Amino acid sequence: IPQVNVDFQNNITLNGSSNFIIQVDGRLRDREFLARLLPSDIQSIEIISNPSGKYEGNIDGVINIILRKEARYGMNGNIALSLKPFHKVTSATQGSIDYSVGKATFYVTGTYITQALNINTKSENLFTALDSTTGTFGEGGIKVSMGTVNGGVDYYMNDRNNLSFNVSYKPLHQNIDMPGTTTLFKSLNPLNTLSSATTSRTQSDETAFSLFYKRTFKKPIEEFTAEVSYYIFNSNAGNYFSNTRHPYNSDVILDTYSRTEDDINKRNYLSTKLDYVYPVGLNAKIEAGYHFYYQEMAYDFIINNLAESNLFEYSELRNSAYGGITMNMKKFGFQ
């Protein structure tokens, strides 16, 4: 698809933007859900570049994947392994399994990505007015591991009613180590040595639950959908910095400074959406719906084990209603 790009870590952009949503048969899904789909399952893919009032007003687009009506029976699965072994070692593992029995399909997908990067620093600065120079060098690294587990069930009650439940969990771990040594010169003679260390440890996880119901009617494209979503996010980033000054080629400590920081982020939200589509003739449709949204966010910052006690707290309650009409003519359309 010309507008869509995917990188090695499965990050997706639509027309260069990551501010879009993914739907599968009208259900809001994340990128990890796509791991269970085979090319043979897909009937078509719709790219919506100008979303109507049915969608969030702050998104740039929608990718809607429409599946074939024929269901897969029995047990199906797939697995993919990728490895980039040189210089910046990166590995990605992705797999999926689903089992269909009667009117229900149970599925689980999973991904795991690791990446190790080397950081080399080298710099030299000349301060003419102070007749001094500094030289800094160091070798560090970044290690990242992230995973996802996505599972649920699709239940087809009959030809006109279906129900879906989905849950996903996404942990992330990132470690950054950046040691450095700086030599201070005076009149081109080495004077002092600064030994510095910067480390960062980040752990976060996201959990999301969603329940989706869809009912279709005798008229083409007439449908009613309802979706409830609950989202939980937690992140803790621990940062440490130290700087110690010595006489050149000596272990004597002249002075030292250290600092520890903890960034704690939390976010929860509850969302409910009701949507109804009604056809008008063969070329037009009316859309209407209601959206309830409530979220809470909190941010704490701790320095040297001294808590600042909830520097930032935010809550938002939003009720939205929309209505619109879309008409497609032979050579043009409007909404």
LOMAR-668232 format. One record per residue (C-alpha): x, y, z. Coordinates in steps of 0.2 Angstrom, whole numbers, padded with zeros to 4 digits, always signed. Layout:
BEGIN
XYZ
...
***
This chain:
BEGIN
+0000+0000+0000
+0009+0016-0006
+0004+0027+0009
+0009+0014+0022
+0027+0010+0029
+0032-0003+0042
+0050-0003+0050
+0060-0017+0058
+0051-0015+0074
+0034-0016+0066
+0031+0003+0069
+0018+0008+0056
+0016+0026+0048
+0002+0032+0037
+0007+0045+0025
+0022+0048+0036
+0011+0050+0052
+0009+0038+0067
-0007+0047+0072
-0019+0035+0065
-0030+0021+0071
-0031+0003+0064
-0048-0006+0063
-0052-0024+0058
-0070-0026+0052
-0074-0010+0061
-0066-0015+0077
-0052-0005+0085
-0036-0015+0085
-0018-0012+0088
-0004-0017+0077
+0000-0033+0087
-0017-0040+0082
-0012-0040+0064
+0000-0054+0068
-0014-0067+0067
-0020-0062+0050
-0014-0071+0034
-0015-0063+0017
-0028-0075+0012
-0039-0069+0026
-0040-0051+0019
-0053-0046+0007
-0048-0028+0005
-0040-0013+0015
-0048+0004+0016
-0037+0020+0019
-0047+0034+0026
-0037+0050+0024
-0051+0062+0029
-0060+0054+0044
-0078+0059+0047
-0086+0064+0064
-0087+0045+0068
-0069+0045+0072
-0058+0055+0084
-0056+0073+0078
-0037+0073+0081
-0032+0058+0071
-0024+0059+0053
-0032+0044+0046
-0039+0026+0047
-0033+0009+0041
-0048-0002+0040
-0044-0020+0036
-0059-0030+0029
-0059-0049+0031
-0066-0062+0020
-0082-0069+0026
-0076-0087+0026
-0071-0092+0043
-0055-0103+0046
-0059-0119+0054
-0049-0129+0067
-0032-0124+0073
-0021-0111+0063
-0005-0102+0067
+0011-0094+0060
+0028-0089+0067
+0041-0077+0060
+0059-0075+0066
+0071-0061+0061
+0089-0057+0066
+0101-0043+0062
+0117-0050+0070
+0130-0037+0065
+0135-0020+0073
+0118-0016+0080
+0111-0033+0085
+0092-0034+0083
+0080-0049+0084
+0061-0050+0082
+0050-0065+0085
+0032-0065+0081
+0019-0078+0082
+0000-0082+0082
-0012-0096+0085
-0031-0097+0084
-0043-0111+0086
-0061-0110+0079
-0075-0121+0086
-0093-0119+0081
-0097-0100+0081
-0082-0095+0092
-0064-0091+0087
-0051-0090+0101
-0034-0082+0097
-0017-0077+0105
-0003-0067+0096
+0014-0063+0103
+0029-0052+0098
+0046-0050+0106
+0059-0038+0100
+0077-0035+0107
+0090-0022+0101
+0107-0018+0107
+0116-0002+0102
+0134+0004+0105
+0137+0022+0110
+0154+0030+0107
+0157+0048+0112
+0173+0058+0108
+0174+0077+0108
+0187+0090+0110
+0184+0108+0115
+0196+0123+0115
+0192+0139+0126
+0204+0152+0119
+0200+0165+0132
+0203+0153+0146
+0218+0145+0138
+0211+0128+0141
+0205+0113+0132
+0194+0098+0136
+0194+0081+0128
+0180+0068+0132
+0178+0050+0127
+0168+0035+0132
+0159+0019+0126
+0142+0015+0132
+0127+0005+0126
+0108+0004+0125
+0098-0012+0127
+0080-0012+0123
+0067-0027+0124
+0049-0025+0121
+0035-0038+0120
+0016-0040+0117
+0003-0053+0121
-0014-0051+0112
-0028-0063+0114
-0047-0064+0114
-0062-0072+0106
-0074-0068+0092
-0091-0075+0094
-0103-0075+0079
-0121-0077+0087
-0129-0078+0070
-0128-0069+0053
-0132-0052+0060
-0125-0052+0077
-0107-0054+0083
-0097-0051+0099
-0078-0049+0102
-0068-0047+0117
-0049-0043+0116
-0035-0040+0129
-0017-0035+0126
-0002-0033+0137
+0014-0023+0132
+0029-0023+0143
+0045-0013+0139
+0062-0013+0147
+0076-0001+0142
+0094+0001+0149
+0106+0015+0145
+0124+0016+0151
+0135+0030+0146
+0152+0031+0155
+0164+0045+0150
+0181+0052+0154
+0185+0070+0152
+0203+0077+0153
+0205+0096+0157
+0220+0104+0150
+0228+0121+0155
+0241+0128+0143
+0240+0112+0134
+0246+0102+0150
+0234+0090+0157
+0227+0096+0174
+0212+0086+0180
+0202+0071+0175
+0183+0070+0176
+0175+0052+0177
+0156+0053+0174
+0143+0039+0173
+0125+0041+0166
+0113+0027+0168
+0095+0025+0164
+0083+0011+0168
+0065+0012+0161
+0051-0001+0164
+0034+0002+0157
+0018-0009+0153
+0002-0006+0145
-0014-0016+0147
-0030-0014+0137
-0047-0022+0137
-0060-0020+0124
-0078-0027+0121
-0086-0025+0104
-0104-0028+0098
-0110-0027+0080
-0127-0029+0072
-0132-0028+0054
-0149-0026+0046
-0158-0031+0030
-0153-0015+0021
-0135-0014+0014
-0122-0005+0025
-0136-0002+0039
-0127-0007+0055
-0126-0003+0074
-0110-0005+0084
-0105-0003+0102
-0088-0003+0109
-0081-0002+0127
-0062+0000+0130
-0052+0001+0146
-0033+0006+0146
-0020+0006+0160
-0002+0013+0158
+0012+0013+0170
+0030+0019+0168
+0045+0021+0180
+0061+0028+0173
+0076+0028+0185
+0091+0040+0180
+0108+0041+0189
+0122+0053+0186
+0139+0055+0194
+0154+0066+0191
+0171+0064+0200
+0186+0075+0198
+0204+0069+0201
+0221+0076+0198
+0228+0070+0181
+0234+0052+0183
+0229+0051+0201
+0216+0042+0211
+0214+0056+0224
+0196+0063+0224
+0195+0082+0223
+0176+0083+0223
+0161+0072+0217
+0143+0075+0213
+0129+0063+0211
+0111+0064+0207
+0096+0051+0206
+0080+0054+0198
+0064+0044+0196
+0050+0048+0184
+0034+0040+0187
+0020+0041+0175
+0002+0033+0176
-0013+0034+0164
-0030+0026+0164
-0045+0029+0153
-0062+0022+0150
-0071+0024+0133
-0088+0019+0126
-0094+0022+0108
-0111+0019+0100
-0112+0021+0081
-0127+0019+0069
-0126+0020+0050
-0142+0021+0039
-0142+0020+0020
-0151+0034+0010
-0154+0027-0008
-0139+0019-0016
-0126+0033-0015
-0128+0041+0002
-0128+0036+0020
-0132+0045+0037
-0120+0042+0052
-0124+0046+0070
-0116+0041+0087
-0111+0045+0105
-0094+0044+0113
-0091+0044+0132
-0073+0046+0137
-0064+0048+0154
-0046+0048+0158
-0034+0051+0173
-0016+0055+0172
-0003+0057+0185
+0016+0062+0185
+0028+0061+0200
+0046+0066+0200
+0058+0061+0214
+0076+0068+0216
+0088+0060+0228
+0074+0050+0236
+0065+0066+0240
+0047+0065+0233
+0039+0080+0225
+0022+0073+0228
+0012+0072+0212
+0019+0087+0202
+0005+0084+0189
-0012+0077+0190
-0025+0078+0176
-0042+0071+0173
-0054+0073+0159
-0072+0069+0156
-0079+0071+0138
-0096+0067+0131
-0098+0069+0112
-0111+0066+0099
-0110+0068+0081
-0121+0066+0065
-0116+0067+0047
-0121+0062+0029
-0109+0055+0015
-0114+0055-0003
-0104+0048-0018
-0109+0054-0035
-0101+0047-0051
-0087+0060-0052
-0086+0067-0035
-0092+0065-0017
-0094+0075-0001
-0098+0073+0017
***
